[in-house]
Amino acid sequence: MVLPSTQTRPFGTLLTAMVTPFATDGTVDLEAAVTLAVHLVDNGHDGLVLNGTTGESPTTHAPEKADLVRAVVDAVGDRAVIVAGAGSNDTDHSIRMAEQSAEAGAHGLLVVNPYYSRPSQEGIYQHTVAIADSTDLPVMLYDIPGRSGVRLAPQTYERLSAHEKIVAVKDATGDVYAAAGNMRRTDLAWYSGDDSLFLAFLAHGAVGLVSVVGHVVGPRLAAIGDAFRSGDHNGAATQFSAIIPVIDAIMGAGFGVVMVKAALAELGLIPNMSLRLPQVAATRAEVALVREALGGVGLV
């Protein structure tokens, strides 16, 4: 069951941070991207995130990002919320990405904390508000200190939540307890940014998930969310336990985009495993592990 977007779940309930398929010559394969987007929306997703880390956004360029958003919106934008990544460690660059995403038809923006430069909380606040003010699109914050090197403080969450366009959070901090406190202090819609913590975040008040393994187990994740929301917590836990091997195989080594492209290629959902450096394709041994996990849940 796909739930419609509402004020409490402004980006839907199950979104996958979609890979960007490449042809073997390294160019963006828009046809494969559209085919994958349609498959995901047909299989439990009411939202997609484009041009995020799993979409290899550090190595795709502005025209490619805009073309991808436009193609996916044209294909499934009437059935799913399309969120475009618009974050970097350069505020002006982030604003341009936000504006280009809006022009291409995106329904919302994902704004990651500025990475590497490690600004102060005031710097993070001003950076994020500048991006939010640049378009009319709603914004999902992205708190992932393991990649960005900085984390949103509770006071910064409170300040940002007062902005009319900042409505949600993708929380990849791994800190469910802190998330519970931040949910209590703000009216932001909380989305788990870790597949492994989906149930834990739901138990603390999250409204949904931004997933990587949803590429291959989307219907199962949707069923887990439905079971939990209906009060069948034991059923949700049982269903979640069944996909742990897939989560481990794809996310366990920390190279989600590499392993999920291997999984998608194994399932015939993308034509190949091509990535752009510095990402490199999964080894034969890694592909075998992914295949075994997929087989364990009946996908191959």
Solvent accessible surface area in square Angstrom, and as a share of the most:
residue,aa,sasa,rsa
1,M,155,0.69
2,V,73,0.42
3,L,26,0.13
4,P,93,0.59
5,S,55,0.35
6,T,53,0.31
7,Q,173,0.77
8,T,91,0.53
9,R,56,0.20
10,P,28,0.17
11,F,1,0.00
12,G,0,0.00
13,T,9,0.05
14,L,6,0.03
15,L,0,0.00
16,T,0,0.00
17,A,5,0.04
18,M,1,0.01
19,V,0,0.00
20,T,2,0.01
21,P,2,0.01
22,F,2,0.01
23,A,31,0.24
24,T,121,0.70
25,D,111,0.58
26,G,25,0.24
27,T,74,0.43
28,V,26,0.15
29,D,31,0.16
30,L,64,0.32
31,E,142,0.64
32,A,9,0.07
33,A,0,0.00
34,V,41,0.23
35,T,83,0.48
36,L,1,0.00
37,A,0,0.00
38,V,50,0.29
39,H,57,0.26
40,L,1,0.01
41,V,12,0.07
42,D,86,0.44
43,N,47,0.24
44,G,18,0.17
45,H,1,0.01
46,D,8,0.04
47,G,0,0.00
48,L,0,0.00
49,V,1,0.01
50,L,1,0.00
51,N,6,0.03
52,G,9,0.09
53,T,48,0.28
54,T,16,0.09
55,G,0,0.00
56,E,6,0.03
57,S,26,0.17
58,P,109,0.68
59,T,33,0.19
60,T,9,0.05
61,H,119,0.53
62,A,40,0.31
63,P,93,0.59
64,E,42,0.19
65,K,23,0.10
66,A,15,0.11
67,D,61,0.32
68,L,3,0.02
69,V,0,0.00
70,R,102,0.37
71,A,21,0.16
72,V,0,0.00
73,V,26,0.15
74,D,117,0.61
75,A,36,0.28
76,V,0,0.00
77,G,16,0.16
78,D,129,0.67
79,R,115,0.42
80,A,8,0.06
81,V,24,0.14
82,I,0,0.00
83,V,0,0.00
84,A,0,0.00
85,G,7,0.07
86,A,0,0.00
87,G,19,0.19
88,S,5,0.03
89,N,65,0.33
90,D,65,0.34
91,T,44,0.26
92,D,93,0.48
93,H,71,0.32
94,S,0,0.00
95,I,39,0.20
96,R,120,0.44
97,M,14,0.06
98,A,0,0.00
99,E,70,0.31
100,Q,63,0.28
101,S,7,0.05
102,A,34,0.27
103,E,140,0.63
104,A,6,0.05
105,G,29,0.28
106,A,6,0.04
107,H,64,0.29
108,G,0,0.00
109,L,0,0.00
110,L,7,0.03
111,V,2,0.01
112,V,23,0.13
113,N,5,0.02
114,P,5,0.03
115,Y,79,0.30
116,Y,192,0.73
117,S,72,0.46
118,R,167,0.61
119,P,38,0.24
120,S,73,0.47
121,Q,63,0.28
122,E,76,0.34
123,G,27,0.26
124,I,0,0.00
125,Y,48,0.18
126,Q,104,0.46
127,H,11,0.05
128,T,4,0.03
129,V,28,0.16
130,A,34,0.27
131,I,0,0.00
132,A,0,0.00
133,D,84,0.44
134,S,32,0.20
135,T,15,0.08
136,D,131,0.68
137,L,27,0.14
138,P,45,0.28
139,V,0,0.00
140,M,0,0.00
141,L,3,0.01
142,Y,16,0.06
143,D,0,0.00
144,I,21,0.11
145,P,34,0.22
146,G,78,0.75
147,R,139,0.51
148,S,2,0.01
149,G,36,0.35
150,V,17,0.10
151,R,92,0.33
152,L,6,0.03
153,A,27,0.21
154,P,53,0.34
155,Q,122,0.54
156,T,5,0.03
157,Y,4,0.01
158,E,73,0.33
159,R,106,0.39
160,L,0,0.00
161,S,21,0.13
162,A,89,0.69
163,H,35,0.16
164,E,149,0.67
165,K,40,0.17
166,I,3,0.02
167,V,42,0.24
168,A,0,0.00
169,V,0,0.00
170,K,14,0.06
171,D,3,0.02
172,A,14,0.11
173,T,29,0.17
174,G,43,0.41
175,D,46,0.24
176,V,23,0.13
177,Y,187,0.71
178,A,29,0.22
179,A,0,0.00
180,A,30,0.23
181,G,20,0.20
182,N,8,0.04
183,M,31,0.14
184,R,212,0.78
185,R,110,0.40
186,T,19,0.11
187,D,123,0.64
188,L,12,0.06
189,A,7,0.06
190,W,3,0.01
191,Y,0,0.00
192,S,0,0.00
193,G,15,0.14
194,D,43,0.22
195,D,6,0.03
196,S,67,0.43
197,L,46,0.23
198,F,5,0.02
199,L,32,0.16
200,A,37,0.29
201,F,0,0.00
202,L,10,0.05
203,A,67,0.52
204,H,85,0.38
205,G,47,0.45
206,A,9,0.07
207,V,34,0.19
208,G,0,0.00
209,L,0,0.00
210,V,3,0.02
211,S,1,0.00
212,V,18,0.10
213,V,0,0.00
214,G,1,0.01
215,H,1,0.01
216,V,12,0.07
217,V,1,0.01
218,G,1,0.01
219,P,70,0.44
220,R,86,0.31
221,L,1,0.00
222,A,12,0.09
223,A,38,0.29
224,I,0,0.00
225,G,1,0.01
226,D,28,0.15
227,A,13,0.10
228,F,37,0.16
229,R,94,0.34
230,S,90,0.58
231,G,51,0.49
232,D,72,0.37
233,H,98,0.44
234,N,127,0.65
235,G,19,0.18
236,A,0,0.00
237,A,48,0.37
238,T,95,0.55
239,Q,65,0.29
240,F,24,0.10
241,S,64,0.41
242,A,53,0.41
243,I,1,0.00
244,I,72,0.36
245,P,68,0.43
246,V,1,0.00
247,I,8,0.04
248,D,85,0.44
249,A,21,0.16
250,I,1,0.00
251,M,65,0.29
252,G,60,0.58
253,A,69,0.54
254,G,44,0.43
255,F,112,0.47
256,G,7,0.07
257,V,10,0.06
258,V,10,0.06
259,M,9,0.04
260,V,0,0.00
261,K,1,0.00
262,A,0,0.00
263,A,0,0.00
264,L,0,0.00
265,A,30,0.23
266,E,60,0.27
267,L,45,0.23
268,G,62,0.60
269,L,40,0.20
270,I,6,0.03
271,P,94,0.59
272,N,34,0.18
273,M,53,0.24
274,S,29,0.18
275,L,29,0.14
276,R,43,0.16
277,L,138,0.69
278,P,115,0.73
279,Q,56,0.25
280,V,97,0.56
281,A,51,0.40
282,A,9,0.07
283,T,78,0.45
284,R,226,0.82
285,A,70,0.55
286,E,56,0.25
287,V,16,0.09
288,A,44,0.34
289,L,108,0.54
290,V,1,0.00
291,R,106,0.39
292,E,127,0.57
293,A,11,0.08
294,L,0,0.00
295,G,33,0.32
296,G,67,0.65
297,V,14,0.08
298,G,63,0.60
299,L,60,0.30
300,V,88,0.51
